[in-house]
């Protein structure tokens, strides 16, 4: 059974360890999966995403060992993200929004 945790978005991230990799320029949308083998080595990932064609930019941090699915929402959109640490994958749920207007723009991998 998957756990579901709402994370606080838009807060300043404090990196207590080094950044393994920074990725930008992505456009991972609903139902898509993105693979990066370095995810397997990371202890945290900071997901950067946009809502409504870059009108809003937000982020949240997921630590290895946290619940499987993470979400952030308001009255007009919702984002669901899963990190498969063992396979090095970022997965966007098929339930992101009815208009498919939320996408992951990039991420930082933290050791």
HUMOHU-V989539 format. One record per pair of residues at least 12 apart in sequence whose C-alpha atoms are under 8 Angstrom apart, sorted by the first residue. I is the first residue (numbers start at 1). J is the second residue. D is the distance in Angstrom with one decimal. If there is no record, write none. Layout:
BEGIN
i=<I/I>
j=<J/J>
d=<D/D>
END
This chain:
BEGIN
i=<2/2/2/3/3/3/4/4/4/4/4/5/5/5/5/6/6/6/7/7/7/7/7/8/8/9/9/9/9/10/10/10/11/11/13/15/17/17/18/18/19/19/19/19/20/20/20/20/20/20/21/21/21/21/22/22/22/22/23/23/23/24/24/24/25/25/26/26/26/27/27/27/27/28/28/28/28/29/29/29/29/29/29/30/30/30/30/30/30/30/30/30/31/31/31/31/31/32/32/32/33/33/33/33/34/34/34/35/35/35/35/36/36/37/37/37/38/38/39/39/39/39/40/40/40/40/41/42/42/42/42/43/43/43/43/43/44/44/44/44/44/44/44/45/45/45/45/45/45/45/46/46/46/46/46/46/46/46/47/47/47/47/47/47/47/47/47/48/48/48/48/48/49/49/49/49/49/50/50/50/50/51/51/51/51/52/52/53/53/64/68/68/69/69/69/70/77/77/77/78/78/78/78/79/79/79/79/79/79/80/80/80/80/81>
j=<67/68/69/67/68/69/67/68/69/70/71/67/69/70/71/70/71/72/60/61/70/71/72/60/72/58/59/60/72/58/59/60/59/60/61/110/110/111/110/111/108/109/110/111/38/42/108/109/110/111/38/108/109/110/106/107/108/109/106/107/108/105/106/107/105/106/104/105/106/103/104/105/106/92/103/104/105/92/100/101/102/103/104/92/93/94/95/96/97/100/102/103/91/92/93/94/95/91/92/93/89/90/91/92/89/90/91/87/88/89/90/88/89/87/88/89/88/109/85/88/89/109/85/86/87/88/111/64/109/110/111/63/64/109/110/111/61/62/63/64/109/110/111/61/62/63/107/108/109/110/59/60/61/62/107/108/109/110/59/60/61/62/104/105/106/107/108/60/104/105/106/107/102/103/104/105/106/102/103/104/105/77/101/102/103/101/102/101/102/85/82/83/81/82/83/82/96/97/102/95/96/97/102/92/93/95/96/97/102/92/93/95/96/93>
d=<7.3/5.9/6.9/5.2/5.8/6.3/6.3/6.8/5.2/5.9/7.4/6.6/6.7/5.2/6.5/5.9/5.0/5.8/6.6/7.9/6.8/6.5/6.3/6.6/7.4/6.1/5.4/5.1/7.2/5.2/5.4/6.8/7.6/7.6/7.7/7.5/6.6/5.8/5.9/5.6/6.9/5.8/4.5/6.1/7.9/7.2/7.5/5.3/5.4/5.9/7.9/5.8/5.2/7.4/7.7/6.0/4.4/6.4/5.1/5.3/6.3/6.0/4.2/6.6/5.7/6.2/6.4/4.5/5.4/5.7/5.7/5.4/7.9/7.3/5.3/5.0/6.9/6.5/7.0/8.0/6.6/4.7/6.8/5.3/5.8/5.1/7.1/5.8/7.8/6.3/7.5/7.3/7.3/5.3/5.3/4.5/8.0/6.2/5.6/7.6/6.6/5.7/4.5/6.4/5.6/5.1/6.6/7.9/5.6/4.4/6.4/5.3/6.3/7.4/4.9/7.8/6.7/7.9/6.1/4.6/7.1/6.8/5.2/5.6/6.7/5.0/7.2/7.7/5.7/5.5/4.9/6.0/5.2/7.6/5.9/5.2/6.8/5.6/4.3/5.8/6.1/5.0/6.8/5.7/5.4/6.5/6.6/5.6/4.7/6.0/6.7/5.6/4.3/6.4/5.3/5.1/6.7/7.9/5.4/5.5/6.3/7.8/7.0/8.0/6.3/4.6/6.9/6.9/5.9/5.6/5.2/5.6/7.1/5.6/4.1/5.0/6.9/5.7/5.6/6.5/6.7/7.7/5.9/4.6/6.8/5.1/6.4/6.5/7.6/7.1/5.8/7.0/5.7/4.7/7.7/6.3/7.3/5.5/7.7/7.9/5.4/5.9/7.9/7.8/7.7/7.7/4.7/7.2/6.9/6.0/5.3/7.1/5.9/6.1>
END
